[in-house]
Amino acid sequence: MTDTMTGSASDVPTADPSPPRPGRTPWFGPLLRRLHFYAGLLVGPFILVAATSGALYALAPALEQVVYDQELHAPVADTALSLGDQVEVAQGQVGADAVLTAVRPAPEPGDTTRVMFGEDGLGPSESRAIFVDPATGEVRGDLTVYGSSGALPLRTWISNLHRSLHLGDPGRLYSELAASWLGIVVVAGLILWINRLRASRRAAGVARPKRRQTGYRRLLSWHTAVGAVVVLGALFLSVTGITWSQYGGANVGELRSALGWTTPALDTQLTGGAPAEADEHAGHGGGTPGAAGAVDPATFDAVLAVAQGINVNTDEVEIKPPAEAGTAWTVQENKSDVPTEADSVAVDGTTLQVVHRTDFVSFPLPAKLTTWGIDLHMGLLLGTVNQVLLFVLALGIGSMVVLGYLMWWRRRPTREPRGLGGPPPRRAVLQDTPWWGLAAVAAVAITVGTFLPLVGYTLVAFVLVDVVVGLVQARRDRTEVSATP
């Protein structure tokens, strides 16, 4: 938020310009500034990549509509084939070896129906989708789609870039590092900004870019102004992004389960049994089970009609045949741009009796907030408005990193080592920290490092780097003193 990455630690301006109390050496501001500096300097590249790829991902739904216009759209007509007839057309396209896994009927006039299959050669969470004109039965396309969000190849490629740099599970460490440290850097910067705000006689000027200034001060003013705008959005992206991570995300899941904040799952067992826990992250993954045995295409129409008489009241739905013997068909509302259209129903395909239902209105508040948060992070909740806001927010976060590096370049040790910004924060500031301060810092560091393991490892690395830099500078100072006549 302020003065991030402003050069070597010895070149960073003081964190709190307000005069210290008599007899007491300030420690919290300088400590926070050092954390902000090292985190921004060393983790900044990961945050920049995540922000840039995230901005691309925000545009992906709109790009899909243009790039895949042939597959997604068809001429508007007054008549339509039954779902069963459309499924039969798609089955004729893929052959006997493909397993029918789901159908998404055309949601609006001019859209195509998506019939999805599982087959050998597909990756995890991938399906082969046949796009059928509901009026004529023409096959408009044959593409691989990803996850229950139905991402097409372009969005899938951008998603994997954002998530793992196309490096698989090892690459996910980058995004976890970025998501975890983004929130910490933002909170540290926010506190430093509040300190400057309290100490400034012109509070409004602290949050405004200074266009008449030049060099470091101008960069700092823009860094501060942009940070004040994006702070809440950056914290939101950090928190929701952690839920997708390997290590921190697992801890979040355990915490939610312990607090009873999990999302109610649809029970598809025909003979009883406990339902599995719902996966709100299915849009970024989630397997696609194969249907159990042969599926009568006509059952899709019948099951959908039953669901529409229960709690399904939107045209954007996904219908899945039984994943295994002894389970029901499911119909799930799939209209993520409306925050309440997430109902689902399980139907016995033989008797057409309702087995179970979930209604979003009855979800506990934490489950609703989780669903909304994930859909907002993916740019789905409010459609185009959400995507535009995410794009602007991602650019803002990326610009914060760039401005931080420019500030560091301006204040690097070889240039203006004692220039603008006031005296630097002291090295070894913990030596002047009261015992209760040390205890609080240690407690927070251990708690955060345990819950977010990558933060713990990198925090240790930051301390080691700071120690090494301090030893090198101390040795250099002693050398210069001994060489002075």
N, C-alpha and C positions, 0 to 999 in steps of 0.2 A: 504493500500500500504506500509506503513512503521510504525514501532513501534505500531501497533494496539494491543489493549488489553494487555498492558504490566504491569498489576498489578493494585493495587489500584491507584486512581488518584494521590496520593502523591508519587507514585513510578515511574511515567511515565517520561521518559527523555524529555528534552526540545525539542520543535518543530523546532525551527530555531536556529542552532548553531552560526549563524553570529552575531557579536557584535551589540547591539542596538545603535541607535543614542544617542548622549549625551542628557540627560534630557528627554528622551522618553522611557517609559517602553513598551516593546513589548506585544501585546495583541492578535493579530489575530492568530499567530501560536499556542500559548497555548490553545486558545479557540477551534481551529480546532482539536487539538490533543485530547482534552477532549471529543469532539463530536465523533471523530473516536474511541476513547477508549470505551465509553459507548455504542455506537451503535454496535460496534463489539462484545462486551461482552454480551449484552442482546439480540441482534437480531441474533447473530452468529448461534445459533442452528437452527433457521428457514432457514437461508441462506444455512447451511450445508445440511439440509434435502432436500431443493429445488434443490441444486446442485447434490446431490446423485441420487435423483429420476429423475432429468433431464438427467443425464448420462445414466440411464437405458432406459429412453424414446428414447434417441438418437439411442440406439441399437435395439429398438423394431421393426422397419421395417425389418431389417435383420433377427431378430429372428422369425418374422412371416413367412418368406419364408421357414424356416426350420420346425417350429412347425406345420404349416398348409400346408405342402407340398401336402398332399392328396387333400385338398380342392382347393388350388390355381392352381394346375398344372394337366395336362392331357397328355396322349401320343400324340405326333405330328402326324397329319394326313393330307392328301392332300385334303380332302373334309370337308365340314362343313354344318350343318343344318342352316336354316334361323333363324333369331332372333325370329320370331313368333313361330316356332316349339320349340325352346328352352324355350320360355316363357310358352308354353302349358305344357311342361314337368314339369317345376317348379310349375305351378298352380296345377297340379295333385299331387304334393308332399305335398302342404300345406293345401289343402282343400278350400271350398267355403267361409269360414269366413274371410280369410286373404285378405287384400286389396293391390293390386299391386301398388307400389310407384315408382320404378325406375329399370332400367336395365343398367348394365355395360358390354358391349360386351367384349369377350376375346381380350385383346390388342395385344397379340403376339401368334404365333404358340406354342402350349404347355401350354397355359393358359386356364383357365375356364371362362365361362360367369357367372356373378353374377346377379341374379334376386332377387329383394328386395321387401318385403311385410311389411305392418303394421298390427298389430293384438293386441288384448287385452293381457295385462300382460307385455308388453314391457315398458321400462322406457323412459323418455324423450330423444329424438334424437336417439333412437334405432330402428333398423329394423331387420327383420328376412331374412337372405340371403340364397338362394339356389344356390349352385355352380354346374353348368352344363357343362359337356364335350361337346364342340360345334361340335365335329365330330360324336359322337355316341348318344348323348342325355342322357348319364349316369349321374345320380345325384352323385356328388363327395363329397358333404358335405352340412350340414345344421347348420348355426351358426348365432349368434346375432352379428350384426355389429353396429358401433357407428358413428354418424355424417356423414357429406358428405365426410370426408376423408376415410370412410369405414374401420375404425379401427376394427380389429378382437379382440376377448376377451382378449388376452394377452396384446396387446397394450392399450386397453381400461382400463384394470386394472392398468397398469403403469401410464397411463394418469391421471386417477382419484387420484392415489397416489400423483403424482406430483402437481395436481391442488388443491386437497382438503383433502388429507389424508383419503379419503373414508368417510368423515364426512359430505358430502353434502355442502350446502351453508355456514354453519358456518365454516367449514374447509377451505373455500376459503380465509378466513381472514389471514391464515398463509401464503399462497402464495403471497397475496397482500402485506403483511408486508415485506416478503423477497424481492420481486421485487422492492418495493419502497425504502427500505433502502439500497439495494445493490448498486444502483447508487450513493447514497449520501456518503456511506462509501468509495466507489472507488474514487469519486471526491476528498473527503477530503484527502484520502491517497495519491492521485496523487499530490495534492498541497504540502503536507508535503514532498513527495519525491523530488519535484522540488526545495523546499527550501534547502534540503540536497545537491542536485546536484549543486546548485548555490554556496553553502558555501564550497563544497569540492574542494580541489586542484587536486584531481584525480577523474574526473567526471566518467570515465569508471568504476571505482571500486565501485561506488554507486549502479550500476545495476548488479553486478556480485556476485554470492554466494561466500562466503569466506570459502573455505573448510578447511583451516588451523586454523580457529578460532574454539572455542568451546563454549558450553553453549549458553547464550542469544545472543551474537553477531553473532554466526553462524546461529541461528534461524532467527534473524533479516535480515541477508543478503539473506537468502533463501526467506523469506517473501517478501522482496523488489524485488528480481529478478523475482519471479513468478508473482508478481503484475505488473511489467513492461511489461510482456508478455501478460497477460490476460486483461489488463485494458480496451482496446477498445471493446473486446468481452463481457466483463462483463457489460459495459455500454449499449451495444446493447441489451443484454438479459434483462436488467432492464427496458429499455424503451419499448421494445416490450411486455415484460411480464405484464407491467402495463395495457396495452390495454385489457387484459383478465379479469382484476380485477373488483370487484363489484363497488367500490366507485370511485377510481381513473379512472378506465376504462370508467365509465359513463361520467366523466368530460372530458376525452379525446374525447369521441364520440361527446359531445356537442361542444367542441372546433373545431373539424373537420367540423361539420355541419355549424358552424358559419363562418368558413373560406372557405367553399365550397370545402373541400378536400374529400368528400365522393366518394365512388366508384359507377360508373354508374350501374344502375340495369336494368335487362331485363324486358321489359314490356310484360306481357303475357295476358293482357286484349284483348278480341276479339272485344269488343264494345267501346274501348277507356278507358281512366282513367290513373291516374298517377302511375308509377311503384313504388314498395316499394324500400327502400334503401337496397343495397346489404350488405351481412354480410360476411366480410372476415374471421371471426372466425368460420365459419361453420365447419371447420375441428375439432374443439374442442367442437362442439355442433351443434346447428341448428336443427330445427324440421324436420321431414319427413312427409309431408302432404299426406293424402290419395287421391287416384284417384277419380275423380268425375264420378260415374256410372261405367258401364261395359266397359272394354277396349278390343278392338279387337287386339289380339297379332300381326296380320299382319301389323298393323299400325306402329309398331316399325321399321320395315325394311324401310317402305316408308318415315317416318319422318327422319330417319338417312340419307337416300339417298338425300333428299332435303338439309339437313344441310351440307352435304359434298360438295354440289354444291355451297354453299354460303361462309362460312368462317371456317368450321370445317375441319382441315387438319391433325388431329392426330387420332390414333386408340384408345387412352385412353379417352373415353367419357362416360358421364352419360346421359341417356335418361329418361325423366320423363313424364308420361301422365298428363293430366290436373289435378290440385289439386282441382279445384272446377268448377262448371258449368260456361260457358262463358269465360274460359281461354284456353290458347294454350298449346301444347306440347313444351317441351324445350329440347335442346341438348347443353350440356356444356362440353367444353374441360376440361379434368381432369389430364393433364400431368404436375404436379407441378414441376418436376425436370427440366423443360425447362421454363425459365422465361418469355416467350412470348406466351405460349400456354394456354390462358385463355379466348378464344373467346366463344360466345354463340349465340344461335339463337332460336327464338320462331316461331312455325309453327302451323297453323290451321290444326287440325287433320282431318277435313272433306274436305276442299278444297286443302290442302297441299300448301297453300300460306304462304309466310313468313310474320309474323306479326311484328317482331322487331328483331334487332340484336345488339350485343355489340362486339366491337373489341378492344382487349387489347391495340393495337397500338395507339388508339385514346383516351385512358384514360388520365386524367390529371396526371402530374408527381407525385403529392402527393399520388394519388390513386395507382399508380404503386409501389411507394416506400412502401406503406402500405402492399400491396399484397406480395411483395418480402420479406419484413421484417417478416411477419407472417409465410410465407413458410420457410424462413431460420430458424426461431425459432423452428419450428416443424421438422426440418431436412428433408424437402421435396424438396427444391429448386434445389439443385445440386446432389441429390441422395446420394450415398455412401460417396462422398467427404464431403458433408455437415454434414452427420451423424458422421463421424470420427472426424471432427473439433469440433462439438458440444460436443462429448464425452470427448475429450481432454480438451476443455475449461471448462466443468463442473467439471472435476477432478481438474483442476487448481484452480477454485474458492473454491472448497471444501478444497483443501490443504491450501489455504490462511487462512481459518477459523481455521483449525487444528493448523497451525503454530502460529496463533495469540494466541490461548489458551495455547500452549506450552510456548510461550514467557511470557504470564501472569503468568503461573505457576513458571517459573524461577524467575520472579521479584515480586512474591507475597509478601505481607507485612511481613511475618514471615521469609523471606529469603533475604538477601542482600538489605535491604531497601534503602541503599544509594550506590548501586553497580554500575555496568557499565552503561553508557549512559548519564552521566552528571546530572546536577541539574534538579529537577522536575519542571513542569509548576506550576505556582502559582495558588492556589485556589482563588476564588472570583476575577478572572481576569477581569471581567466586570467593577469592581470598577475603574480600571485604563484606561478603554476604553473611547476615546473621544466621544462626543455627536453624531457626525456624524457616528461613528462606531456603536454605540448602535442603531441608527435609521436604519442603513443599515441591521444590524443583525435582528432587529425586523421585518423589511419589508420583508426580504427574508423568515424568519421563518413563518410569517403569510401567505405569498403567497404560499409557498410550502405546509404548513399545510392545507390551504383551498383547494388546488387542489388535494392533497393526504391526505385525512383525517386521515388515520392510522398513517402517519408520524407525523401529528400534535399532536395526542393523546399521542403517545409514546415519542415524544420530551418533552412534559410536564412531563411525567413520568421520563425521564432521569434527568431533572432539579430537580425534587423532590428527586430522589435518591441521586443526587450530594449534595443537601442541607443537607439531613439527614446524609450522610456519613461525611460531613464537621462538622456538629454539634457533632457527636459522636467522631470524632478525636479531635476536640477542647476540649471537656470535658475530654477525656483521657489525653491530654497533660496537662491540668490544674491539674488533679489528680496526674500525675507524678511529676509535679513541686512542688505541695504542699507536696508530700511525700518525696521529696529530703531533706536530713538533711542540 
